[in-house]
Amino acid sequence: MNGVKGVSELKKYLFITFLISWLLWSPLLLDSQHISIPGFLMPISMIASFVPSVTGLLLIYREDGKAGLLEVWNKVTKLDFNKYWLVPTLLLLPVTAAFSYFIGTGIFGGEGLNISAYVIITVVVMFFIGGPLGEEFGWRGFLLNHLLERYSVLRSGIILGLIWGVWHLPLHFITGSTQEYVPVWADIFMMTVVSVLFTWIFVNTGRNMLVALIFHWSINLSVILFPYWQVGGENIEVLPNLWIPTPGMLVGFLVLILVTVIIVCLYRRNLGKINPDRVLSLLVRKI
């Protein structure tokens, strides 16, 4: 792909995705600020979470036609990667969140986990409407592939994480959203760190889109099952919470940063070339 054209496509993707997503979120945003909005406009905000994927697929079709879409489909259906990578894909974020939650509640107190049938249903439904299908064909399927043509794996992950975090900005001002309870800076910071881990897994599984969908789902799963970010937040009464992290968030930050730093240090020369067989054999030998 021509470099100038590639940059133009990236700018086009970001402009369309941000503009349409934020416009679709605007009814909920205005309603949360007590500005009267016709009721029939409220449901359209639910479509916003699908804009990244729809925009990405449209631009892929514009660039490469049906062949481009077929390649995306193959990245969903072909499991030609080392299956060891399903371990961090499924467990890395939930285990990190669980560890953060129990450390946080142990230090600051809090109620035990309440994993009800409603929570389980929510976790399942979130795979389809909570981000994975709505976002990943854009963020990873289109944008990250283009970034990797220009930057290292680590830098691409950081750039995408910053973009990903800023995209969520309107949700911090929408009543009832998870982001309403999370400081803007903290959310962007966490998304950037998670994006580095995401990119590490994505590259090492041959840019497999099914893995991307599952890992995004595992992110949602971790914060629903183990809400470490709520621990110690009883005294934070002013919403939206723009600046002050809960003690539980700080614990989560430290744990996630530690995990990410270890991975980056172990594979700092090239995050994209990692031999999971060797890693597993070393772990087994240590045990």
Backbone as CSV, one residue per row, in Angstrom:
resi,resn,N_x,N_y,N_z,CA_x,CA_y,CA_z,C_x,C_y,C_z
1,MET,0.837,-1.191,0.000,0.000,0.000,0.000,0.874,1.243,0.000
2,ASN,0.545,2.248,-0.839,1.252,3.510,-0.867,1.181,4.178,0.499
3,GLY,2.333,4.733,0.970,2.383,5.297,2.309,1.415,6.439,2.518
4,VAL,1.367,7.381,1.556,0.478,8.538,1.671,-0.974,8.080,1.685
5,LYS,-1.303,7.128,0.800,-2.663,6.609,0.756,-3.015,5.919,2.058
6,GLY,-2.046,5.184,2.615,-2.289,4.475,3.866,-2.622,5.435,4.994
7,VAL,-1.853,6.519,5.126,-2.104,7.522,6.159,-3.470,8.152,5.945
8,SER,-3.817,8.412,4.681,-5.121,8.984,4.361,-6.255,8.065,4.803
9,GLU,-6.089,6.758,4.591,-7.114,5.799,4.999,-7.261,5.762,6.517
10,LEU,-6.136,5.858,7.224,-6.184,5.884,8.683,-6.953,7.105,9.181
11,LYS,-6.652,8.257,8.620,-7.339,9.491,9.017,-8.823,9.400,8.703
12,LYS,-9.131,8.820,7.549,-10.533,8.667,7.158,-11.261,7.755,8.128
13,TYR,-10.607,6.657,8.492,-11.225,5.719,9.429,-11.504,6.396,10.769
14,LEU,-10.520,7.100,11.297,-10.678,7.747,12.597,-11.748,8.826,12.550
15,PHE,-11.759,9.612,11.492,-12.741,10.696,11.370,-14.164,10.131,11.336
16,ILE,-14.389,9.133,10.483,-15.730,8.556,10.355,-16.161,7.878,11.657
17,THR,-15.261,7.089,12.236,-15.600,6.334,13.446,-15.937,7.254,14.605
18,PHE,-15.103,8.251,14.841,-15.354,9.160,15.959,-16.602,10.001,15.710
19,LEU,-16.744,10.535,14.517,-17.876,11.422,14.222,-19.206,10.694,14.393
20,ILE,-19.343,9.541,13.757,-20.624,8.836,13.799,-20.894,8.266,15.194
21,SER,-19.878,7.680,15.826,-20.070,7.127,17.172,-20.517,8.202,18.146
22,TRP,-19.822,9.320,18.141,-20.148,10.380,19.096,-21.499,11.011,18.806
23,LEU,-21.866,11.101,17.525,-23.205,11.600,17.190,-24.288,10.646,17.689
24,LEU,-24.056,9.354,17.531,-25.037,8.369,17.982,-25.147,8.334,19.502
25,TRP,-24.053,8.613,20.194,-24.097,8.660,21.660,-24.730,9.947,22.185
26,SER,-24.855,10.960,21.345,-25.285,12.276,21.815,-26.671,12.296,22.476
27,PRO,-27.675,11.516,22.007,-28.956,11.541,22.737,-28.814,11.113,24.196
28,LEU,-28.097,10.019,24.449,-27.882,9.580,25.827,-27.064,10.597,26.606
29,LEU,-26.089,11.194,25.938,-25.235,12.178,26.585,-26.049,13.398,27.009
30,LEU,-26.875,13.897,26.096,-27.694,15.074,26.410,-28.719,14.765,27.490
31,ASP,-29.319,13.583,27.405,-30.295,13.186,28.422,-29.644,13.098,29.796
32,SER,-28.404,12.607,29.838,-27.684,12.509,31.116,-27.365,13.879,31.702
33,GLN,-27.312,14.890,30.836,-27.071,16.258,31.290,-28.388,17.012,31.505
34,HIS,-29.500,16.245,31.561,-30.842,16.781,31.852,-31.335,17.731,30.763
35,ILE,-30.930,17.440,29.532,-31.433,18.182,28.375,-32.494,17.323,27.703
36,SER,-33.670,17.882,27.514,-34.802,17.119,26.995,-34.538,16.625,25.576
37,ILE,-34.726,15.305,25.390,-34.492,14.659,24.105,-35.709,13.789,23.770
38,PRO,-36.201,13.834,22.512,-37.315,12.940,22.144,-36.966,11.485,22.438
39,GLY,-37.904,10.762,23.015,-37.656,9.399,23.440,-37.247,8.466,22.321
40,PHE,-37.759,8.711,21.117,-37.459,7.791,20.022,-36.002,7.862,19.584
41,LEU,-35.284,8.908,20.009,-33.871,9.028,19.639,-32.957,8.216,20.547
42,MET,-33.446,7.865,21.726,-32.582,7.209,22.705,-32.020,5.859,22.228
43,PRO,-32.846,4.999,21.613,-32.319,3.685,21.216,-31.180,3.733,20.209
44,ILE,-31.079,4.823,19.421,-30.038,4.839,18.393,-28.641,4.868,19.006
45,SER,-28.544,5.274,20.281,-27.238,5.292,20.929,-26.651,3.891,21.054
46,MET,-27.525,2.877,21.042,-27.046,1.504,21.161,-26.242,1.074,19.936
47,ILE,-26.437,1.767,18.824,-25.756,1.400,17.578,-24.296,1.864,17.584
48,ALA,-23.995,2.820,18.442,-22.664,3.443,18.411,-21.544,2.435,18.577
49,SER,-21.760,1.413,19.394,-20.686,0.458,19.661,-20.334,-0.395,18.445
50,PHE,-21.162,-0.348,17.387,-20.881,-1.137,16.185,-20.182,-0.318,15.097
51,VAL,-20.049,0.970,15.332,-19.469,1.839,14.305,-18.021,1.480,13.959
52,PRO,-17.135,1.194,14.946,-15.754,0.857,14.576,-15.661,-0.318,13.610
53,SER,-16.422,-1.390,13.866,-16.361,-2.562,12.986,-16.969,-2.282,11.622
54,VAL,-18.130,-1.633,11.594,-18.799,-1.357,10.316,-17.922,-0.468,9.450
55,THR,-17.337,0.575,10.050,-16.459,1.474,9.294,-15.238,0.724,8.774
56,GLY,-14.635,-0.100,9.627,-13.468,-0.863,9.210,-13.769,-1.797,8.053
57,LEU,-14.889,-2.511,8.123,-15.253,-3.450,7.051,-15.557,-2.717,5.747
58,LEU,-16.208,-1.561,5.847,-16.497,-0.779,4.635,-15.208,-0.293,3.968
59,LEU,-14.241,0.143,4.767,-12.983,0.616,4.188,-12.147,-0.538,3.646
60,ILE,-12.230,-1.695,4.300,-11.551,-2.885,3.763,-12.143,-3.244,2.409
61,TYR,-13.455,-3.177,2.305,-14.117,-3.474,1.021,-13.742,-2.428,-0.026
62,ARG,-13.639,-1.180,0.404,-13.267,-0.116,-0.525,-11.839,-0.309,-1.031
63,GLU,-10.946,-0.784,-0.163,-9.546,-0.993,-0.546,-9.364,-2.240,-1.404
64,ASP,-9.952,-3.360,-0.965,-9.641,-4.663,-1.570,-10.854,-5.444,-2.053
65,GLY,-12.029,-4.835,-1.997,-13.225,-5.500,-2.514,-13.594,-6.757,-1.743
66,LYS,-14.233,-7.685,-2.426,-14.679,-8.930,-1.788,-13.501,-9.761,-1.272
67,ALA,-12.366,-9.649,-1.960,-11.184,-10.400,-1.518,-10.741,-9.951,-0.126
68,GLY,-10.851,-8.658,0.141,-10.488,-8.151,1.454,-11.407,-8.664,2.543
69,LEU,-12.716,-8.682,2.251,-13.677,-9.196,3.221,-13.498,-10.698,3.430
70,LEU,-13.154,-11.405,2.353,-12.911,-12.850,2.466,-11.698,-13.114,3.352
71,GLU,-10.681,-12.279,3.219,-9.495,-12.438,4.059,-9.845,-12.227,5.530
72,VAL,-10.714,-11.249,5.808,-11.159,-11.020,7.184,-11.906,-12.242,7.702
73,TRP,-12.789,-12.800,6.872,-13.547,-13.982,7.269,-12.618,-15.160,7.551
74,ASN,-11.588,-15.302,6.723,-10.616,-16.378,6.943,-9.878,-16.204,8.265
75,LYS,-9.656,-14.950,8.653,-8.985,-14.678,9.922,-9.881,-15.006,11.122
76,VAL,-11.186,-15.124,10.856,-12.109,-15.523,11.919,-12.213,-17.040,12.004
77,THR,-12.249,-17.694,10.857,-12.550,-19.129,10.814,-11.322,-20.035,10.844
78,LYS,-10.165,-19.553,10.392,-8.967,-20.389,10.360,-8.226,-20.311,11.689
79,LEU,-8.051,-21.452,12.318,-7.381,-21.502,13.621,-5.967,-22.035,13.471
80,ASP,-5.218,-21.467,12.523,-3.871,-21.937,12.236,-2.828,-21.189,13.076
81,PHE,-3.023,-21.197,14.381,-2.060,-20.602,15.300,-1.834,-21.587,16.436
82,ASN,-0.758,-21.369,17.175,-0.452,-22.250,18.299,-1.508,-22.077,19.379
83,LYS,-2.175,-23.172,19.722,-3.316,-23.091,20.643,-2.905,-22.723,22.060
84,TYR,-1.591,-22.730,22.366,-1.159,-22.257,23.671,-1.592,-20.802,23.894
85,TRP,-1.742,-20.076,22.812,-2.114,-18.665,22.936,-3.533,-18.464,23.430
86,LEU,-4.331,-19.526,23.438,-5.674,-19.406,24.004,-5.624,-19.235,25.521
87,VAL,-4.511,-19.667,26.138,-4.378,-19.518,27.587,-4.343,-18.041,27.986
88,PRO,-3.401,-17.233,27.470,-3.455,-15.804,27.821,-4.688,-15.105,27.252
89,THR,-5.171,-15.557,26.089,-6.354,-14.940,25.506,-7.552,-15.032,26.440
90,LEU,-7.747,-16.203,27.023,-8.911,-16.435,27.879,-8.682,-16.048,29.335
91,LEU,-7.442,-16.186,29.822,-7.219,-16.095,31.261,-6.433,-14.877,31.735
92,LEU,-5.642,-14.256,30.872,-4.749,-13.198,31.340,-5.499,-12.073,32.047
93,LEU,-6.522,-11.517,31.420,-7.245,-10.407,32.026,-8.139,-10.837,33.186
94,PRO,-8.913,-11.949,33.070,-9.709,-12.371,34.226,-8.868,-12.697,35.462
95,VAL,-7.728,-13.376,35.273,-6.874,-13.705,36.419,-6.291,-12.432,37.027
96,THR,-5.863,-11.511,36.180,-5.338,-10.230,36.671,-6.403,-9.465,37.443
97,ALA,-7.633,-9.434,36.903,-8.733,-8.734,37.566,-9.095,-9.405,38.888
98,ALA,-9.130,-10.739,38.895,-9.458,-11.478,40.124,-8.417,-11.204,41.209
99,PHE,-7.145,-11.243,40.816,-6.067,-10.982,41.767,-6.200,-9.564,42.331
100,SER,-6.476,-8.592,41.459,-6.637,-7.202,41.882,-7.822,-7.060,42.832
101,TYR,-8.915,-7.764,42.504,-10.128,-7.668,43.314,-9.895,-8.200,44.726
102,PHE,-9.305,-9.380,44.815,-9.128,-9.987,46.130,-8.061,-9.263,46.952
103,ILE,-7.044,-8.752,46.302,-6.060,-7.930,47.006,-6.733,-6.650,47.507
104,GLY,-7.537,-6.029,46.641,-8.218,-4.787,47.009,-9.191,-4.964,48.161
105,THR,-10.010,-6.000,48.089,-10.975,-6.232,49.168,-10.274,-6.661,50.448
106,GLY,-9.156,-7.351,50.310,-8.399,-7.744,51.495,-7.834,-6.546,52.225
107,ILE,-7.430,-5.531,51.486,-6.838,-4.336,52.095,-7.903,-3.334,52.524
108,PHE,-8.862,-3.081,51.635,-9.820,-1.998,51.864,-11.205,-2.483,52.292
109,GLY,-11.414,-3.801,52.293,-12.711,-4.341,52.668,-13.683,-4.290,51.510
110,GLY,-14.837,-4.888,51.711,-15.850,-4.907,50.652,-16.625,-6.206,50.689
111,GLU,-17.721,-6.228,49.957,-18.569,-7.407,49.918,-17.954,-8.481,49.026
112,GLY,-18.386,-9.725,49.259,-17.921,-10.815,48.419,-18.522,-10.757,47.032
113,LEU,-18.062,-11.611,46.157,-18.566,-11.639,44.791,-20.013,-12.097,44.769
114,ASN,-20.776,-11.523,43.837,-22.173,-11.902,43.667,-22.395,-12.291,42.209
115,ILE,-22.044,-13.529,41.887,-22.150,-14.001,40.505,-23.512,-14.674,40.334
116,SER,-24.501,-13.889,39.948,-25.866,-14.371,39.795,-26.117,-14.838,38.372
117,ALA,-27.317,-15.382,38.148,-27.703,-15.798,36.796,-27.712,-14.591,35.863
118,TYR,-28.126,-13.442,36.393,-28.144,-12.214,35.588,-26.737,-11.861,35.108
119,VAL,-25.757,-12.004,35.999,-24.367,-11.700,35.644,-23.885,-12.649,34.554
120,ILE,-24.200,-13.925,34.687,-23.782,-14.917,33.692,-24.391,-14.605,32.330
121,ILE,-25.684,-14.269,32.313,-26.352,-13.919,31.051,-25.707,-12.681,30.438
122,THR,-25.417,-11.708,31.298,-24.778,-10.476,30.814,-23.433,-10.771,30.178
123,VAL,-22.666,-11.638,30.809,-21.340,-12.006,30.292,-21.459,-12.632,28.912
124,VAL,-22.437,-13.506,28.719,-22.632,-14.162,27.419,-23.068,-13.151,26.365
125,VAL,-24.052,-12.318,26.729,-24.584,-11.340,25.779,-23.522,-10.323,25.374
126,MET,-22.615,-9.997,26.309,-21.592,-8.989,26.037,-20.674,-9.381,24.886
127,PHE,-20.579,-10.663,24.589,-19.755,-11.065,23.447,-20.313,-10.479,22.154
128,PHE,-21.638,-10.363,22.086,-22.283,-9.942,20.843,-22.552,-8.445,20.783
129,ILE,-22.872,-7.824,21.923,-23.241,-6.413,21.866,-22.343,-5.527,22.730
130,GLY,-21.427,-6.107,23.460,-20.650,-5.320,24.394,-19.285,-4.902,23.919
131,GLY,-19.008,-4.986,22.641,-17.708,-4.543,22.158,-17.041,-5.457,21.158
132,PRO,-16.937,-6.762,21.421,-16.164,-7.618,20.509,-16.600,-7.523,19.051
133,LEU,-17.825,-7.880,18.743,-18.277,-7.838,17.348,-18.398,-6.407,16.837
134,GLY,-18.788,-5.497,17.718,-19.005,-4.115,17.295,-17.739,-3.331,17.053
135,GLU,-16.637,-3.746,17.666,-15.418,-2.937,17.596,-14.247,-3.614,16.893
136,GLU,-14.076,-4.914,17.079,-12.808,-5.543,16.718,-12.484,-5.590,15.232
137,PHE,-13.492,-5.651,14.363,-13.198,-5.651,12.928,-12.696,-4.279,12.478
138,GLY,-12.859,-3.289,13.366,-12.313,-1.969,13.095,-10.970,-1.756,13.764
139,TRP,-10.953,-1.887,15.100,-9.710,-1.609,15.834,-8.578,-2.539,15.428
140,ARG,-8.806,-3.852,15.497,-7.751,-4.795,15.162,-7.791,-5.187,13.680
141,GLY,-8.993,-5.427,13.144,-9.097,-5.894,11.764,-8.643,-4.886,10.734
142,PHE,-8.832,-3.599,11.022,-8.432,-2.556,10.069,-7.302,-1.687,10.623
143,LEU,-7.560,-0.991,11.721,-6.631,0.033,12.194,-5.283,-0.546,12.614
144,LEU,-5.287,-1.594,13.432,-4.019,-2.150,13.913,-3.186,-2.714,12.765
145,ASN,-3.818,-3.362,11.810,-3.076,-3.879,10.652,-2.348,-2.766,9.917
146,HIS,-3.001,-1.610,9.795,-2.359,-0.477,9.134,-1.237,0.113,9.984
147,LEU,-1.438,0.186,11.290,-0.396,0.717,12.167,0.846,-0.171,12.139
148,LEU,0.638,-1.480,12.091,1.764,-2.418,12.091,2.598,-2.325,10.814
149,GLU,2.043,-1.736,9.771,2.814,-1.524,8.552,3.827,-0.394,8.731
150,ARG,3.633,0.434,9.767,4.462,1.627,9.932,5.277,1.637,11.223
151,TYR,4.766,0.952,12.252,5.391,1.039,13.559,5.668,-0.350,14.133
152,SER,6.451,-0.373,15.199,6.729,-1.625,15.898,5.456,-2.126,16.570
153,VAL,5.517,-3.368,17.035,4.370,-3.949,17.728,4.036,-3.138,18.980
154,LEU,5.043,-2.791,19.765,4.820,-2.045,20.997,4.234,-0.666,20.722
155,ARG,4.823,0.047,19.771,4.335,1.394,19.473,2.929,1.349,18.876
156,SER,2.671,0.368,18.032,1.326,0.236,17.456,0.288,0.003,18.547
157,GLY,0.642,-0.846,19.524,-0.269,-1.114,20.624,-0.563,0.131,21.440
158,ILE,0.466,0.942,21.686,0.296,2.166,22.467,-0.574,3.167,21.720
159,ILE,-0.289,3.351,20.428,-1.068,4.304,19.626,-2.535,3.895,19.584
160,LEU,-2.794,2.626,19.309,-4.174,2.161,19.235,-4.861,2.284,20.595
161,GLY,-4.126,2.006,21.678,-4.716,2.110,23.005,-5.162,3.524,23.326
162,LEU,-4.349,4.507,22.959,-4.718,5.901,23.191,-5.973,6.272,22.398
163,ILE,-6.014,5.835,21.137,-7.188,6.102,20.295,-8.425,5.424,20.878
164,TRP,-8.266,4.180,21.255,-9.351,3.369,21.824,-9.907,4.028,23.084
165,GLY,-9.014,4.517,23.946,-9.443,5.159,25.178,-10.180,6.463,24.929
166,VAL,-9.663,7.308,24.044,-10.299,8.587,23.746,-11.666,8.374,23.104
167,TRP,-11.811,7.324,22.297,-13.102,7.023,21.654,-14.203,6.842,22.692
168,HIS,-13.871,6.314,23.866,-14.863,6.079,24.921,-15.242,7.344,25.684
169,LEU,-14.637,8.479,25.363,-14.800,9.696,26.152,-16.258,10.067,26.449
170,PRO,-17.191,10.060,25.480,-18.580,10.446,25.806,-19.217,9.571,26.883
171,LEU,-18.796,8.307,26.979,-19.402,7.404,27.954,-19.135,7.835,29.390
172,HIS,-18.095,8.623,29.610,-17.793,9.103,30.960,-18.847,10.091,31.452
173,PHE,-19.648,10.615,30.548,-20.667,11.606,30.907,-22.084,11.064,30.703
174,ILE,-22.199,9.749,30.484,-23.497,9.113,30.279,-23.870,8.325,31.526
175,THR,-25.019,8.640,32.096,-25.468,8.001,33.331,-25.645,6.497,33.143
176,GLY,-25.081,5.738,34.080,-25.244,4.293,34.059,-24.139,3.533,33.353
177,SER,-23.252,4.227,32.674,-22.150,3.543,31.991,-21.055,3.202,32.994
178,THR,-20.291,2.169,32.688,-19.154,1.822,33.547,-18.169,2.973,33.618
179,GLN,-17.953,3.636,32.481,-16.966,4.716,32.422,-17.337,5.892,33.314
180,GLU,-18.619,6.019,33.685,-19.027,7.114,34.551,-18.306,7.066,35.897
181,TYR,-17.927,5.871,36.309,-17.279,5.684,37.601,-15.751,5.680,37.499
182,VAL,-15.246,5.776,36.285,-13.795,5.661,36.072,-13.257,7.007,35.583
183,PRO,-12.214,7.549,36.204,-11.628,8.804,35.719,-11.205,8.701,34.254
184,VAL,-11.382,9.789,33.523,-11.056,9.792,32.094,-9.609,9.377,31.871
185,TRP,-8.696,9.997,32.609,-7.269,9.709,32.418,-6.973,8.246,32.739
186,ALA,-7.644,7.715,33.774,-7.402,6.338,34.182,-7.878,5.353,33.122
187,ASP,-9.029,5.651,32.530,-9.570,4.762,31.499,-8.656,4.744,30.278
188,ILE,-8.201,5.909,29.850,-7.302,5.982,28.694,-5.992,5.264,28.996
189,PHE,-5.491,5.454,30.198,-4.249,4.793,30.605,-4.404,3.277,30.589
190,MET,-5.495,2.785,31.185,-5.716,1.338,31.249,-5.932,0.741,29.871
191,MET,-6.681,1.445,29.015,-6.925,0.956,27.661,-5.617,0.848,26.889
192,THR,-4.715,1.789,27.142,-3.422,1.773,26.451,-2.590,0.576,26.896
193,VAL,-2.568,0.314,28.205,-1.819,-0.827,28.720,-2.406,-2.135,28.189
194,VAL,-3.738,-2.246,28.248,-4.404,-3.455,27.746,-4.150,-3.630,26.251
195,SER,-4.103,-2.526,25.521,-3.873,-2.588,24.078,-2.505,-3.177,23.755
196,VAL,-1.501,-2.914,24.601,-0.176,-3.505,24.393,-0.270,-5.018,24.511
197,LEU,-0.965,-5.507,25.542,-1.158,-6.949,25.710,-1.968,-7.520,24.557
198,PHE,-2.998,-6.781,24.159,-3.861,-7.195,23.046,-3.041,-7.368,21.777
199,THR,-2.179,-6.394,21.488,-1.363,-6.434,20.272,-0.379,-7.588,20.315
200,TRP,0.191,-7.832,21.472,1.117,-8.956,21.678,0.450,-10.279,21.315
201,ILE,-0.768,-10.481,21.796,-1.497,-11.724,21.510,-1.935,-11.762,20.048
202,PHE,-2.431,-10.644,19.537,-2.945,-10.578,18.165,-1.858,-10.934,17.151
203,VAL,-0.674,-10.355,17.324,0.425,-10.600,16.390,0.882,-12.050,16.466
204,ASN,0.954,-12.586,17.665,1.470,-13.937,17.842,0.475,-15.030,17.474
205,THR,-0.751,-14.668,17.184,-1.732,-15.644,16.693,-2.024,-15.416,15.213
206,GLY,-1.058,-14.799,14.514,-1.222,-14.577,13.083,-2.326,-13.595,12.760
207,ARG,-2.560,-12.635,13.668,-3.603,-11.618,13.500,-4.977,-12.265,13.331
208,ASN,-5.214,-13.279,14.125,-6.475,-14.018,14.045,-7.606,-13.214,14.675
209,MET,-8.683,-13.012,13.930,-9.775,-12.175,14.402,-10.642,-12.858,15.449
210,LEU,-10.744,-14.181,15.417,-11.500,-14.875,16.451,-10.818,-14.681,17.802
211,VAL,-9.499,-14.740,17.811,-8.748,-14.496,19.040,-8.993,-13.070,19.531
212,ALA,-9.022,-12.114,18.598,-9.288,-10.721,18.974,-10.673,-10.584,19.608
213,LEU,-11.666,-11.245,19.030,-13.021,-11.199,19.582,-13.057,-11.804,20.984
214,ILE,-12.387,-12.939,21.156,-12.394,-13.615,22.455,-11.654,-12.788,23.502
215,PHE,-10.515,-12.195,23.117,-9.756,-11.423,24.097,-10.532,-10.180,24.526
216,HIS,-11.197,-9.523,23.584,-12.029,-8.364,23.940,-13.134,-8.792,24.903
217,TRP,-13.729,-9.940,24.617,-14.770,-10.470,25.508,-14.193,-10.764,26.885
218,SER,-12.966,-11.267,26.945,-12.353,-11.573,28.244,-12.109,-10.301,29.051
219,ILE,-11.889,-9.177,28.364,-11.742,-7.895,29.058,-13.051,-7.544,29.750
220,ASN,-14.170,-7.632,29.001,-15.483,-7.360,29.573,-15.808,-8.343,30.695
221,LEU,-15.470,-9.605,30.456,-15.712,-10.645,31.447,-15.011,-10.320,32.762
222,SER,-13.773,-9.881,32.675,-12.966,-9.649,33.881,-13.547,-8.525,34.735
223,VAL,-13.995,-7.429,34.093,-14.494,-6.301,34.895,-15.900,-6.545,35.422
224,ILE,-16.649,-7.469,34.792,-17.978,-7.811,35.292,-17.890,-8.795,36.451
225,LEU,-17.087,-9.836,36.285,-16.980,-10.856,37.330,-16.175,-10.371,38.534
226,PHE,-15.142,-9.568,38.273,-14.253,-9.122,39.347,-14.125,-7.593,39.306
227,PRO,-15.141,-6.881,39.784,-15.159,-5.403,39.672,-14.201,-4.730,40.654
228,TYR,-12.916,-4.951,40.441,-11.893,-4.373,41.319,-11.950,-2.857,41.317
229,TRP,-12.413,-2.282,40.210,-12.450,-0.829,40.061,-13.477,-0.174,40.987
230,GLN,-14.388,-0.974,41.559,-15.377,-0.426,42.490,-14.919,-0.498,43.939
231,VAL,-13.890,-1.292,44.218,-13.461,-1.522,45.602,-12.989,-0.222,46.242
232,GLY,-13.565,0.098,47.411,-13.173,1.305,48.135,-13.736,2.576,47.555
233,GLY,-14.718,2.458,46.671,-15.249,3.652,46.015,-16.524,4.183,46.624
234,GLU,-16.861,3.745,47.831,-18.125,4.143,48.441,-18.205,5.645,48.727
235,ASN,-17.059,6.265,48.944,-17.066,7.682,49.308,-17.010,8.616,48.096
236,ILE,-16.896,8.045,46.905,-16.875,8.881,45.704,-18.325,9.111,45.269
237,GLU,-18.858,10.282,45.606,-20.279,10.545,45.397,-20.541,11.441,44.190
238,VAL,-19.523,12.137,43.715,-19.727,13.083,42.615,-19.468,12.380,41.293
239,LEU,-20.476,12.378,40.431,-20.351,11.784,39.107,-20.676,12.844,38.057
240,PRO,-20.058,12.811,36.876,-19.059,11.816,36.500,-17.751,11.989,37.280
241,ASN,-17.068,10.895,37.472,-15.810,10.893,38.221,-14.661,11.124,37.245
242,LEU,-14.193,12.345,37.141,-13.204,12.699,36.120,-11.756,12.535,36.577
243,TRP,-11.519,12.527,37.893,-10.141,12.615,38.333,-9.722,11.590,39.368
244,ILE,-10.616,11.157,40.255,-10.210,10.399,41.430,-10.420,8.902,41.235
245,PRO,-9.348,8.112,41.196,-9.503,6.655,41.097,-9.840,6.059,42.457
246,THR,-10.596,4.974,42.466,-10.846,4.260,43.714,-9.565,3.530,44.126
247,PRO,-9.455,3.167,45.411,-8.305,2.352,45.827,-8.199,1.054,45.026
248,GLY,-9.348,0.462,44.708,-9.339,-0.775,43.920,-8.761,-0.568,42.531
249,MET,-9.061,0.588,41.933,-8.490,0.906,40.623,-6.976,0.988,40.706
250,LEU,-6.484,1.617,41.755,-5.036,1.763,41.902,-4.362,0.403,42.023
251,VAL,-4.992,-0.499,42.772,-4.463,-1.863,42.873,-4.456,-2.515,41.496
252,GLY,-5.577,-2.375,40.767,-5.674,-2.945,39.416,-4.625,-2.379,38.490
253,PHE,-4.378,-1.057,38.593,-3.346,-0.426,37.777,-1.996,-1.079,38.022
254,LEU,-1.643,-1.203,39.292,-0.328,-1.724,39.650,-0.143,-3.158,39.166
255,VAL,-1.189,-3.975,39.347,-1.099,-5.375,38.930,-0.976,-5.470,37.413
256,LEU,-1.816,-4.728,36.685,-1.795,-4.788,35.226,-0.493,-4.238,34.663
257,ILE,-0.007,-3.154,35.251,1.276,-2.592,34.803,2.397,-3.590,35.028
258,LEU,2.385,-4.238,36.179,3.426,-5.220,36.487,3.423,-6.346,35.466
259,VAL,2.242,-6.875,35.149,2.125,-7.946,34.157,2.651,-7.477,32.803
260,THR,2.251,-6.273,32.402,2.653,-5.747,31.090,4.145,-5.483,31.024
261,VAL,4.697,-4.914,32.084,6.145,-4.629,32.114,6.942,-5.926,32.023
262,ILE,6.502,-6.957,32.728,7.196,-8.253,32.666,7.210,-8.785,31.239
263,ILE,6.050,-8.720,30.571,5.961,-9.218,29.192,6.834,-8.389,28.259
264,VAL,6.764,-7.066,28.394,7.560,-6.193,27.525,9.052,-6.406,27.766
265,CYS,9.457,-6.564,29.025,10.874,-6.783,29.332,11.363,-8.127,28.808
266,LEU,10.534,-9.149,28.922,10.923,-10.467,28.437,11.067,-10.493,26.925
267,TYR,10.229,-9.721,26.242,10.194,-9.788,24.786,10.383,-8.410,24.154
268,ARG,11.203,-7.559,24.808,11.331,-6.169,24.382,11.943,-6.018,22.997
269,ARG,12.769,-6.971,22.566,13.416,-6.826,21.255,12.423,-6.974,20.123
270,ASN,11.466,-7.849,20.308,10.433,-8.018,19.285,9.233,-8.712,19.915
271,LEU,8.238,-7.925,20.263,7.042,-8.487,20.901,6.315,-9.453,19.985
272,GLY,6.617,-9.388,18.708,5.900,-10.240,17.763,6.530,-11.603,17.541
273,LYS,7.692,-11.887,18.155,8.350,-13.182,17.950,8.566,-13.869,19.294
274,ILE,7.605,-14.676,19.661,7.644,-15.346,20.948,7.328,-16.810,20.737
275,ASN,8.100,-17.664,21.353,7.879,-19.102,21.221,7.144,-19.619,22.451
276,PRO,5.803,-19.791,22.371,5.041,-20.228,23.537,5.432,-21.619,24.009
277,ASP,5.908,-22.486,23.095,6.347,-23.825,23.511,7.521,-23.724,24.490
278,ARG,8.448,-22.830,24.166,9.620,-22.653,25.024,9.206,-22.050,26.367
279,VAL,8.286,-21.088,26.320,7.815,-20.469,27.557,7.154,-21.506,28.443
280,LEU,6.269,-22.321,27.840,5.559,-23.344,28.615,6.529,-24.359,29.201
281,SER,7.519,-24.765,28.409,8.481,-25.760,28.904,9.299,-25.208,30.058
282,LEU,9.626,-23.903,29.988,10.363,-23.262,31.080,9.527,-23.195,32.342
283,LEU,8.224,-22.876,32.163,7.325,-22.808,33.307,7.193,-24.176,33.967
284,VAL,7.011,-25.194,33.141,6.868,-26.550,33.669,8.132,-26.957,34.414
285,ARG,9.292,-26.612,33.846,10.568,-26.961,34.465,10.713,-26.249,35.819
286,LYS,10.220,-24.982,35.867,10.284,-24.229,37.124,9.402,-24.882,38.176
287,ILE,8.209,-25.314,37.748,7.280,-25.926,38.680,7.818,-27.263,39.175
